[in-house]
Amino acid sequence: MSSLIIPNIKLLLTSDFQNRLFLLILNATNKPPHLVIIINNKVFSLTVKGVQMGDSMNSLFKLINQKKIKTLFIELNFPSDYFIENSLNKMKNILLNYNQIKIEKITCLNPLKDFFEQEYHIESQKPNFIFELLPLLFQKKIIKNVFHKNMEFDLENGNYYFQKYTMKEVNENIKILNSKL
């Protein structure tokens, strides 16, 4: 399977996520990784355990550092009509439509696609994988910067070659995570 090149990745030197918007790719070298949205230091995510809605980024950032989780921090440009409270409320409302990740039905990408459609007015329902969504975000100039944490040895000249994966691999990973509950 081929890969997607994510260019110009810099080391994340801050833990300040206030007044910023990020798409996080946790366990970025895993097939599949886990996806999270950060809005103004608040974490939004869908997992096999359920919805993570508005927790402080400080706890996740500590975990990333302590466990050396390979993470891409994709900083997003603000949508044209951006207002923090509106974005927080939109993401909360989106996540209320989901209970948890489900095999062959719902992945952590689903609420993110809804968010990008509502916030950036782009047709994002077609991508089934983050490696299909990222090129669209680059093309629409939604991505402002890309940073990394704990990936020094995974980059080549500041680029990361994101390995593509299949829905079968996603479903197998969901089964494994469900068995650990």
Secondary structure, DSSP 4 states (H G I P E B T S, - for coil): --EEEE--EEE------TT-EEEEEETTTSSS-EEEEEETTEEEEE-SS-EEEEEEHHHHHHHHHHTT--EEEEEEPPPTT--HHHHHHHHHHHHTT--S-BTTTB-THHHHHHHHHHHH----SS--SHHHHHHHHHHTT-EEEEEEES-GGG-BTTBEEEEP--HHHHHHHHHHHHHT-
